[in-house]
């Protein structure tokens, strides 16, 4: 349970405000911030309740210290709490929504009533979820923007690796760098496959779930223990013959496959993939996965 003591310090005023919100909601009291400027901060409880908290900075430090505190309450528990703001709810439910983007605002409201004993509207919960989703989308945008720098670091730290990231030509025409596709095959994996794995490569794609979508393409081998051996991965916007041809051309270069003689490619019966194999690795034995055929 949150608490305050004389002399307690906080890294900055935002941390202090966060602590006041947490204390107010967890204790079921309706605190009000009556002063909040550059040097001083004061919070009180509702009329008739003696609780008072006073904090200020000391010297040139950015830390805030609780200088005066009357830590007694003479008020009844409240269920309509003004400190349960949209921003606070977004912070509280952030991890849950990130783990399950389908977590509903109605479930958020019910959990707040059950676990926090505080009443919040569905509309406030919807706004809180929107804040979380907007932050996640911004995070994805930032991460994709860093992919080119990440690939450059891979080339420097893993010499001999094949790394490629492409951006949309249409986006460039409008002054924007929009991610299109990516391929990675680490040098250690390439050397391992050439030196110790069987001449068999399985290729397949799977849908990526979440905000960004896309397709993850994979190429795997089989080592001497009959275990799967990852060789290369690709990230594309959709699974079709064009993207499979692009991926297989990179795989051909990474593993020195030439036209595919002395190697067997195993895949499902996806039409675009079958065509790409016959075009890029025309000398390879191409066989379909028996488990996939049986399942269909």
HELIX and SHEET records of a PDB file:
HELIX    1   1 UNK A   13  UNK A   27  1                                  15    
HELIX    2   2 UNK A   86  UNK A   92  1                                   7    
HELIX    3   3 UNK A   94  UNK A   99  1                                   6    
HELIX    4   4 UNK A  105  UNK A  111  1                                   7    
HELIX    5   5 UNK A  112  UNK A  116  3                                   5    
HELIX    6   6 UNK A  122  UNK A  145  1                                  24    
HELIX    7   7 UNK A  147  UNK A  157  1                                  11    
HELIX    8   8 UNK A  169  UNK A  173  1                                   5    
HELIX    9   9 UNK A  187  UNK A  196  1                                  10    
HELIX   10  10 UNK A  241  UNK A  254  1                                  14    
HELIX   11  11 UNK A  271  UNK A  280  1                                  10    
HELIX   12  12 UNK A  290  UNK A  295  1                                   6    
SHEET    1   A 5 UNK A   9  UNK A  10  0                                        
SHEET    2   A 5 UNK A  64  UNK A  70 -1                                        
SHEET    3   A 5 UNK A  52  UNK A  57 -1                                        
SHEET    4   A 5 UNK A  40  UNK A  44 -1                                        
SHEET    5   A 5 UNK A  32  UNK A  36 -1                                        
SHEET    1   B 7 UNK A 162  UNK A 167  0                                        
SHEET    2   B 7 UNK A 179  UNK A 185 -1                                        
SHEET    3   B 7 UNK A 228  UNK A 236 -1                                        
SHEET    4   B 7 UNK A 215  UNK A 222 -1                                        
SHEET    5   B 7 UNK A 200  UNK A 207 -1                                        
SHEET    6   B 7 UNK A 264  UNK A 267  1                                        
SHEET    7   B 7 UNK A 285  UNK A 288  1                                        
END                                                                             
